[in-house]
């Protein structure tokens, strides 16, 4: 046996045995009602396959017209032009995999399928701001139902990377900075998707939180910190959502590429967690054939890699014994298992009509609960109907609401394809600044029929300020377009918008700012404006929702899923790592903050942010009281929530761990969202996940909850804690 096979044979055999054992015993990650049948069928089918058929199932193609085709790599006849395609085996009735990007809706890059539109959901960060996991579930379900109706059976969705840097170009695709919030939201989105008989991914495994030179970025982080943050978010989301595929990231983690990281894929994912599905690569993230023995099960979009590593090179490695044949069988069985368990094997998708109107209502509901009212001095909002002249300022507000760019960019129903931004790579096809056709200007006019509603695009600061003087009220939009493949250079609003907003606010003290951003931005004009609404990227009917909130038809109930810093100087890495390096130069991103991400970093460094995690205002008020705790083997708590205002509204009570036997800390351990009428009181009960409460012991390895006293605080945000209590927990040890 060759040296590579000798060095890895035991690990591979152990991984395969563990996979089969986990399936047959019905671990927490699978449903025992069908696990035995799925693994048995997968094994029986795989045993009948030839070597060439197995190889074909572990490497995919990118079936789009801008990929150069050769005689050895023709365009598949049955492929749908989209993100990816993997052939099936007709003689064994194994279906092909038809893959689509689908984080925020079914995508159609560069209108490659002419006229094929989809429902655009608000950004994942907006859905996270709702603090309502049901909305994530509903969103996942409608995306999957549309995908099946278009012929797809694999959704590239479920981003759960934690927001360690506010400049990350893909923050809008993820669910924020907190472990518990992100895990619940991602898990429910995946669970909703797979309720429609489809394979959903969870991505990008792991510690993948920046886009700057992403192929050469090495995330350097200690094992304990990684387990307690990024990996725990994945672990809980996998347990809840049961995704049948994991997509690994572009970056390196502690010196090894994520898609060829033996520790992450074999030891943690398939070993400690007993993961039963298959691991697919990100597009262009495979560097060598030996990624197969390091835990990767399928190479996606082979055209983007230096070689089709899982094609002829893998076949040769199998034939020479450099890669054990049993490992290839395991790879194929995992894919077959996902096909059978999802339902696509027995219930393949077929093209059907789509109820876009019903789906738009779900998108609208998510936008309503995700927008965050950040400031409302003097109760300027909700707006009255008495203003005679309203000036609306902002680029493209007469056309629609801003969308994020990259592989999650959705061509909305009845929308126009976006305009490609400047770029030389194949990914430039995905990098578009697009506006979904839900125009805020028209919606504002509809809600103020007695007023004269004027418009200015805001590109000339002096002209915008001149018009502002003449208006009774100004509504100005600030846009920050974010996209995959690019990080923001700073947290300013681009194109001089900060200066424009400042000038407008100086000209008219009744100025409302609406922010359409992919994450936090600084607000040098904040003291000049009485009201700020964070609208994020608001999806198919975002313009109507913005107007509904401004005029009080909807009471805002969103809360920030990310801390908004005053400046980059407050963040762990004020200078963006790798920004001045050329391509193909590897560099380290050192996470010296460890497990203290976001609000935990601000707690540790005793800094005051611009707006804290969990912050959000309402047109009514809420009180929280009567916090009761019980301990022992679990941490259970209850409390009362009362609407003390004059309007119906939705409260988001948050519970934080603030002290452990090891000292002060801050960790979100529970939250809820409750809709209350004026004067109504409700009692809520929550039980904390002890992994959030405890520590990861790298020596055992496993989770340890130390015996002692734990302090808990209840409040409106990470910085507004109004009632505290203590509870004693007993020693507990949990598996890794």
Residue pairs with C-beta under 8 A, 6 or more apart in sequence:
1 9
1 321
2 320
2 321
2 322
4 290
4 293
4 322
4 323
5 321
5 322
5 323
5 324
8 293
9 324
11 262
11 266
11 293
12 293
12 324
12 326
12 327
12 330
13 324
13 326
14 271
15 266
15 270
15 271
15 295
15 330
16 326
16 327
16 329
16 330
18 270
18 271
18 274
19 270
19 276
19 330
19 333
19 334
20 39
22 29
22 30
22 274
22 276
23 30
23 35
23 36
23 38
23 39
23 276
23 337
24 35
24 36
24 39
26 32
26 35
26 36
27 274
27 276
28 239
28 274
29 238
29 239
29 242
29 273
29 274
29 275
29 276
30 242
30 276
30 341
31 242
34 341
35 276
35 341
37 340
38 337
38 340
38 341
39 333
39 337
41 336
41 340
42 333
42 334
42 336
42 337
42 340
43 333
45 92
45 94
45 336
46 54
46 329
46 332
46 333
46 336
48 92
49 57
49 89
49 92
49 332
51 315
51 318
51 319
51 328
52 315
53 89
53 92
54 328
54 329
54 331
54 332
55 310
55 311
55 314
55 315
55 318
55 328
56 86
56 87
56 89
57 86
57 87
57 88
57 89
57 94
57 298
57 331
57 332
57 335
58 292
58 297
58 298
58 299
58 310
58 314
58 328
58 331
58 332
58 335
59 86
59 298
59 299
59 302
59 308
59 309
59 310
59 311
59 314
60 84
60 85
60 86
60 97
60 99
60 280
60 298
60 299
60 300
60 301
60 302
61 67
61 73
61 76
61 79
61 84
61 85
61 86
61 301
61 302
61 303
62 83
62 84
62 85
62 283
62 300
62 301
62 302
62 303
62 304
63 75
63 76
63 79
63 80
63 81
63 82
63 84
63 85
64 81
64 82
64 109
64 110
64 112
64 429
65 81
65 112
66 110
66 426
66 429
67 303
67 426
68 303
69 75
73 302
73 303
73 308
76 85
76 87
76 96
78 96
79 85
79 96
79 98
80 98
80 100
80 113
80 150
80 151
80 152
81 112
81 113
82 98
82 99
82 100
82 101
82 107
82 108
82 109
82 112
82 113
82 152
83 99
83 100
83 101
83 107
83 109
83 156
83 283
83 301
83 407
84 97
84 99
84 154
84 156
84 283
84 300
84 301
85 96
85 97
85 98
85 99
86 96
86 97
86 99
86 298
87 96
88 94
88 95
88 96
88 97
93 345
94 336
94 339
94 345
95 153
95 339
95 344
95 345
95 348
97 153
97 154
97 199
97 335
97 339
98 151
98 152
98 153
98 154
98 349
99 152
99 154
99 155
99 156
99 300
100 106
100 107
100 147
100 150
100 152
100 154
100 155
100 156
101 107
101 109
101 156
101 157
101 407
101 408
102 143
102 144
102 147
102 152
102 155
102 156
102 157
102 193
103 124
103 156
103 157
103 158
103 159
103 173
103 407
103 408
104 120
104 121
104 122
104 123
104 124
104 143
104 173
104 404
104 408
104 410
104 537
104 539
105 118
105 119
105 120
105 121
105 143
105 146
105 408
105 410
105 412
106 118
106 143
106 146
106 147
106 150
106 152
106 410
107 118
107 407
107 408
107 409
107 410
107 411
108 116
108 117
108 118
108 410
108 411
109 407
109 409
109 429
109 430
110 417
110 420
110 429
110 430
111 411
111 417
116 150
116 411
117 411
117 412
117 413
117 414
117 415
118 143
118 146
118 150
118 410
118 411
118 412
118 413
119 142
119 143
119 146
119 356
119 359
119 360
119 362
119 363
119 410
119 412
119 413
119 539
119 540
120 363
120 403
120 410
120 412
120 413
120 415
120 436
120 539
120 540
121 127
121 139
121 142
121 143
121 363
121 366
121 410
121 539
121 540
122 363
122 366
122 367
122 370
122 536
122 537
122 538
122 539
122 542
123 172
123 173
123 404
123 518
123 536
123 537
123 538
123 539
124 159
124 172
124 173
124 174
124 175
124 185
124 189
125 171
125 172
125 173
125 174
125 175
125 176
125 518
125 519
125 536
125 561
125 562
126 172
126 366
126 367
126 370
126 371
126 536
126 537
126 538
126 539
126 558
127 135
127 136
127 139
127 175
127 185
127 189
127 366
127 370
128 174
128 175
128 176
128 181
128 182
128 185
128 370
128 561
129 176
129 369
129 370
129 371
129 372
129 534
129 536
129 558
129 559
129 560
129 561
129 616
130 366
130 369
130 370
130 557
130 558
130 673
131 181
131 369
131 558
131 559
131 561
131 652
131 671
131 672
131 673
132 369
132 673
133 184
133 185
133 187
133 188
134 188
135 365
135 366
135 369
135 370
136 184
136 185
136 186
136 188
136 189
136 192
137 188
137 189
137 191
137 192
138 192
138 362
138 365
138 366
139 189
139 192
139 362
139 363
139 366
140 157
140 188
140 189
140 190
140 191
140 192
140 193
140 194
140 195
140 200
141 192
141 193
141 195
141 196
142 359
142 362
142 363
143 155
143 157
143 193
144 155
144 192
144 193
144 194
144 195
144 196
144 198
144 200
145 196
145 354
145 359
146 354
146 359
147 153
147 155
147 196
147 198
147 349
148 196
148 197
148 198
148 349
148 350
148 352
149 349
149 351
149 352
149 353
149 354
150 349
150 351
151 349
151 350
151 351
152 198
152 349
153 198
153 199
153 342
153 344
153 348
153 349
154 198
154 199
154 200
154 201
154 245
155 193
155 198
155 199
155 200
155 201
156 201
156 203
156 247
156 407
157 189
157 190
157 193
157 200
157 201
157 203
158 186
158 189
158 190
158 193
158 200
158 201
158 202
158 203
158 237
158 241
158 243
159 170
159 173
159 174
159 175
159 186
159 202
159 203
159 204
160 174
160 175
160 182
160 183
160 186
160 202
160 203
160 233
160 234
160 237
161 170
161 174
161 203
161 204
161 206
161 207
161 208
161 209
161 230
161 249
162 174
162 176
162 177
162 178
162 179
162 182
162 209
162 229
162 230
162 233
162 597
163 171
163 174
163 176
163 177
163 209
163 519
163 561
163 562
163 597
163 598
164 177
164 209
164 210
164 572
164 591
164 593
164 597
164 598
165 209
165 210
165 487
165 571
165 573
165 576
166 488
166 491
166 519
166 520
166 562
166 564
166 565
166 568
166 571
167 210
167 487
167 488
167 489
167 490
167 491
167 519
167 568
167 576
168 209
168 210
168 211
168 487
168 519
169 210
169 211
169 406
169 482
169 483
169 484
169 485
169 486
169 487
169 488
169 518
170 211
170 406
170 482
170 484
171 482
171 518
171 519
171 562
172 404
172 408
172 482
172 518
172 519
172 536
172 537
173 404
173 406
173 408
173 484
174 182
175 181
175 182
175 185
175 186
175 561
176 182
176 561
176 562
176 598
176 613
177 561
177 562
177 563
177 597
177 598
177 599
177 613
178 561
178 597
178 598
178 599
178 613
178 668
179 228
179 229
179 232
179 233
179 236
179 667
179 668
179 692
180 236
180 667
180 668
180 669
180 670
180 671
180 689
180 692
181 561
181 668
181 671
182 233
182 237
182 561
183 232
183 233
183 234
183 235
183 236
183 237
183 240
184 236
184 237
184 240
186 202
186 233
186 237
186 241
187 236
187 237
187 238
187 239
187 240
187 241
188 240
188 241
189 241
190 200
190 202
190 237
190 240
190 241
190 242
190 243
191 240
191 241
191 242
193 200
194 200
194 241
194 242
194 243
194 244
194 342
197 342
197 343
197 344
197 347
197 349
198 342
198 343
198 344
198 349
199 244
199 245
199 338
199 339
199 342
199 344
200 241
200 243
200 244
200 245
201 243
201 245
201 246
201 247
201 280
202 234
202 237
202 238
202 241
202 243
202 245
202 246
202 247
203 246
203 247
203 248
203 249
203 282
204 247
204 248
204 249
204 250
204 258
204 282
205 234
205 246
205 247
205 248
205 249
205 258
205 264
205 265
205 269
205 279
206 226
206 230
206 231
206 234
206 248
206 249
206 253
206 258
206 264
207 219
207 221
207 226
207 230
207 249
207 251
207 253
207 258
207 591
208 214
208 219
208 249
208 250
208 251
208 258
209 219
209 230
210 217
210 251
210 487
210 576
210 577
210 578
210 589
211 484
211 485
211 486
211 487
212 487
212 576
212 577
212 578
212 579
213 578
213 581
213 583
213 585
213 587
214 249
214 250
214 251
214 485
215 250
215 251
215 284
215 285
215 583
215 584
216 252
216 578
216 581
216 583
216 584
216 585
216 586
216 587
217 250
217 251
217 252
217 577
217 578
217 586
217 587
217 589
218 251
218 252
218 253
218 254
218 255
218 586
218 587
218 588
218 589
219 251
219 252
219 253
219 254
219 589
219 591
220 254
220 255
220 588
220 589
220 590
220 591
221 230
221 253
221 254
221 591
221 594
222 591
222 594
223 696
223 698
224 594
224 595
224 695
224 696
224 697
224 698
225 591
225 594
225 595
226 253
227 696
227 698
227 736
228 595
228 695
228 696
229 594
229 595
229 597
231 268
232 691
232 692
232 696
235 273
235 691
236 689
236 691
237 243
238 246
238 273
238 275
243 277
244 277
244 278
244 337
244 338
244 341
244 342
245 277
245 278
245 279
245 280
245 338
246 269
246 275
246 277
246 278
246 279
246 280
247 279
247 280
247 281
247 282
247 300
248 258
248 259
248 261
248 264
248 265
248 279
248 280
248 281
248 282
248 285
248 296
249 258
249 259
249 282
249 285
250 258
250 282
250 284
250 285
251 257
251 258
252 258
252 261
252 586
253 261
253 264
254 263
256 262
256 263
256 294
257 285
257 287
257 291
258 264
258 285
259 279
259 281
259 282
259 285
259 286
259 287
259 291
259 296
260 286
260 287
260 288
260 290
260 291
260 294
260 295
260 296
261 294
261 295
262 294
262 295
264 295
265 279
265 294
265 295
265 296
266 294
266 295
268 736
269 275
269 279
269 295
270 295
272 701
272 735
272 736
273 736
276 334
276 337
277 334
277 337
277 338
278 297
278 298
278 331
278 334
278 335
278 337
278 338
279 295
279 296
279 297
279 298
279 334
280 296
280 297
280 298
280 299
280 300
281 291
281 296
281 298
281 299
281 300
282 300
283 300
283 301
283 304
284 301
284 304
284 305
285 305
286 296
286 299
286 302
286 305
286 309
286 310
287 305
287 306
287 309
288 309
289 309
289 310
289 313
289 314
289 317
289 322
289 323
290 317
290 322
290 323
291 299
291 309
292 310
292 314
292 317
292 323
292 327
292 328
292 331
293 323
293 324
293 327
297 330
297 331
297 334
297 335
298 310
298 331
298 335
299 305
299 308
299 309
299 310
299 311
302 308
302 309
302 310
302 311
304 426
307 313
314 323
314 328
317 323
318 324
318 325
318 328
336 345
339 345
340 346
356 413
359 540
360 413
360 540
360 541
363 539
363 540
363 541
364 539
364 540
364 541
364 544
364 545
366 539
367 538
367 539
367 541
367 542
367 545
368 545
368 548
368 549
368 554
368 557
369 557
369 558
369 650
369 673
370 536
370 538
370 558
371 533
371 534
371 535
371 536
371 538
371 545
371 546
371 549
371 556
371 558
372 533
372 534
372 556
372 558
372 559
372 560
372 615
372 616
372 617
373 381
373 531
373 532
373 533
373 534
373 549
373 556
373 558
373 616
373 617
373 618
373 619
374 532
374 533
374 534
374 611
374 615
374 616
374 617
375 526
375 529
375 530
375 531
375 532
375 617
376 530
376 531
376 617
377 530
377 531
378 530
380 510
380 512
380 530
380 531
381 512
381 531
381 533
381 549
381 550
381 552
381 619
382 549
382 550
382 551
382 552
382 619
383 448
383 473
383 512
383 550
383 551
383 552
385 448
385 450
385 451
385 551
387 448
387 451
387 472
387 473
388 450
388 451
388 452
388 472
389 451
389 452
389 454
389 470
389 471
389 472
389 473
390 444
390 448
390 451
390 452
390 453
390 454
390 471
390 472
390 473
390 474
390 475
391 453
391 454
391 455
391 456
391 467
391 468
391 470
391 471
391 473
391 474
391 475
391 508
392 440
392 441
392 444
392 453
392 454
392 455
392 456
392 474
392 475
392 476
392 477
393 455
393 456
393 457
393 458
393 464
393 467
393 468
393 474
393 475
393 476
393 477
393 500
393 504
394 440
394 457
394 458
394 476
394 477
394 478
394 479
394 514
395 457
395 458
395 459
395 477
395 479
395 495
396 402
396 435
396 457
396 479
397 439
397 440
397 441
397 455
397 477
397 543
398 439
398 441
398 442
398 455
399 435
399 437
399 439
400 415
400 435
400 436
400 437
400 438
400 439
400 543
401 435
401 436
401 438
401 439
401 440
401 516
401 535
401 537
401 538
401 539
401 542
401 543
401 546
402 433
402 434
402 435
402 479
402 481
402 516
402 537
403 409
403 410
403 412
403 418
403 434
403 435
403 436
403 537
404 481
404 482
404 483
404 518
404 537
405 418
405 421
405 430
405 431
405 432
405 433
405 434
405 481
405 482
405 483
405 484
406 427
406 430
406 431
406 483
406 484
406 485
407 430
407 484
408 484
409 418
409 430
409 432
409 434
409 483
410 436
411 417
411 418
411 434
412 436
412 437
412 540
413 540
414 437
415 434
415 436
415 437
416 437
417 432
417 434
418 432
418 433
418 434
418 435
419 432
419 433
419 434
420 428
420 429
420 431
420 432
421 428
421 431
421 432
421 433
421 483
422 428
423 431
425 485
427 484
427 485
430 484
430 485
431 483
431 484
431 485
431 486
433 481
436 538
436 539
436 540
436 542
438 538
438 539
438 540
438 541
438 542
438 543
438 544
439 543
440 477
440 514
440 542
440 543
440 546
440 547
441 453
441 455
441 543
442 543
443 543
443 544
443 546
443 547
443 548
444 453
444 475
444 546
444 547
444 550
445 453
446 547
447 547
447 548
447 550
447 551
447 553
448 551
451 472
454 467
454 471
456 463
456 464
456 467
458 464
458 476
458 477
458 497
458 500
458 504
459 495
461 496
461 499
461 500
461 503
462 503
464 476
464 500
464 503
464 504
465 500
465 503
465 504
465 506
465 507
466 507
468 474
468 504
468 507
468 508
468 511
469 507
469 508
471 508
472 510
473 508
473 510
473 511
473 512
474 504
474 505
474 508
474 510
474 511
474 512
475 511
475 512
475 514
475 550
476 500
476 501
476 504
476 511
476 512
476 513
476 514
477 513
477 514
477 515
477 516
478 493
478 497
478 498
478 501
478 513
478 514
478 515
478 516
478 517
478 521
479 493
479 494
479 497
479 516
479 517
480 488
480 493
480 494
480 515
480 516
480 517
480 518
480 519
480 521
481 494
481 518
482 488
482 517
482 518
482 519
487 576
487 579
488 518
488 519
489 576
489 579
490 568
491 520
491 521
491 522
491 565
491 567
491 568
492 498
492 521
492 522
493 501
493 517
493 521
498 522
498 523
498 524
498 525
501 511
501 513
501 525
501 529
502 524
502 525
502 528
504 511
505 511
505 513
505 525
505 528
505 529
506 528
509 528
509 530
510 530
511 528
511 529
511 530
511 531
512 529
512 530
512 531
512 532
512 533
512 550
513 523
513 525
513 529
513 531
513 532
513 533
514 532
514 533
514 535
514 546
514 550
515 521
515 532
515 533
515 534
515 535
515 536
516 535
516 536
516 537
516 538
517 534
517 536
518 536
518 537
519 562
520 562
520 563
520 564
520 565
520 610
521 564
522 565
522 566
522 567
522 610
523 532
523 610
526 532
526 610
533 546
533 549
533 550
533 556
534 558
534 560
535 542
535 545
535 546
538 545
538 546
545 554
547 553
548 554
549 555
549 556
552 619
555 618
555 619
555 620
555 647
555 648
555 649
555 650
556 616
556 617
556 618
556 619
557 616
557 618
557 649
557 650
557 651
557 652
557 673
558 616
559 614
559 615
559 616
559 652
559 654
559 717
560 611
560 612
560 613
560 614
560 615
560 616
560 717
561 613
562 598
562 613
563 598
563 599
563 601
563 602
563 609
563 611
563 612
563 613
563 718
564 609
564 610
564 611
564 612
565 571
565 609
565 610
566 608
566 609
566 610
568 574
570 602
570 605
570 607
570 609
571 601
572 591
572 592
572 593
572 601
573 589
577 587
577 588
577 589
578 587
578 589
581 587
593 601
593 604
596 603
596 604
598 613
599 609
599 612
599 613
599 614
599 666
599 718
599 719
600 665
600 666
600 667
602 608
602 609
602 612
602 718
603 664
603 665
603 666
603 718
608 719
609 719
612 717
612 718
612 719
612 720
613 668
613 717
613 718
614 652
614 654
614 668
614 715
614 716
614 717
614 718
614 719
614 720
615 716
615 717
615 718
615 719
615 720
616 652
616 717
618 645
618 649
618 650
618 651
619 645
619 647
619 649
620 643
620 644
620 645
620 646
620 647
620 648
620 649
620 678
621 643
621 644
621 645
622 641
622 642
622 643
622 644
622 645
622 649
622 651
622 653
622 676
622 716
623 641
623 642
623 644
624 639
624 640
624 641
624 642
624 653
624 714
624 715
624 716
624 722
624 723
625 639
625 640
625 642
625 723
626 638
626 639
626 640
626 683
627 637
627 638
627 639
627 712
627 714
627 723
627 724
627 725
628 637
628 638
628 639
628 725
629 635
629 636
629 637
629 712
629 725
629 726
629 727
630 636
630 637
630 727
631 710
631 727
631 728
631 729
631 730
632 728
632 729
632 730
633 729
633 730
633 732
634 687
634 688
634 690
635 669
635 687
635 688
635 690
635 693
635 710
635 712
635 727
635 729
636 685
636 686
636 687
636 688
637 655
637 670
637 685
637 686
637 687
637 688
637 712
637 725
637 727
638 683
638 684
638 685
638 686
639 653
639 655
639 683
639 684
639 714
639 723
640 681
640 682
640 683
640 684
641 651
641 653
641 674
641 676
641 681
641 682
641 683
641 684
642 676
642 679
642 680
642 681
643 649
643 651
643 676
643 677
643 678
643 679
643 680
643 681
644 679
645 678
646 678
647 678
648 675
648 676
648 677
648 678
649 675
649 676
650 673
650 674
650 675
650 676
651 673
651 674
651 676
652 671
652 672
652 673
652 716
653 671
653 672
653 674
653 684
653 714
653 715
653 716
654 668
654 670
654 671
654 714
654 715
654 716
654 717
654 718
655 668
655 669
655 670
655 671
655 686
655 688
655 712
655 713
655 714
656 666
656 667
656 668
656 669
656 712
656 713
656 715
656 718
656 721
657 665
657 666
657 667
657 669
657 688
657 692
657 693
657 710
657 711
657 712
658 664
658 665
658 666
658 711
658 712
658 713
658 721
658 724
659 665
659 709
659 710
659 711
659 726
660 693
660 706
660 708
660 710
661 706
661 707
661 708
661 709
661 710
662 695
662 706
666 718
667 692
667 693
668 692
668 718
669 686
669 688
669 689
669 692
669 693
669 712
670 686
670 687
670 688
671 686
672 684
672 686
674 682
674 684
676 682
690 703
690 705
690 732
690 734
691 703
691 734
693 705
693 710
693 729
694 703
694 704
694 705
694 706
694 732
694 734
695 703
695 704
695 706
696 702
696 703
696 704
696 736
697 703
697 704
700 733
700 736
701 736
702 733
702 734
702 735
702 736
703 732
703 733
703 734
703 735
703 736
704 731
704 732
704 733
704 734
705 729
705 730
705 731
705 732
705 733
705 734
706 729
706 731
707 728
707 729
707 730
707 731
708 728
708 729
709 726
709 727
709 728
710 726
710 727
710 728
710 729
711 724
711 725
711 726
712 724
712 725
712 726
712 727
713 721
713 722
713 723
713 724
713 725
714 721
714 722
714 723
714 724
714 725
715 721
715 722
715 723
716 722
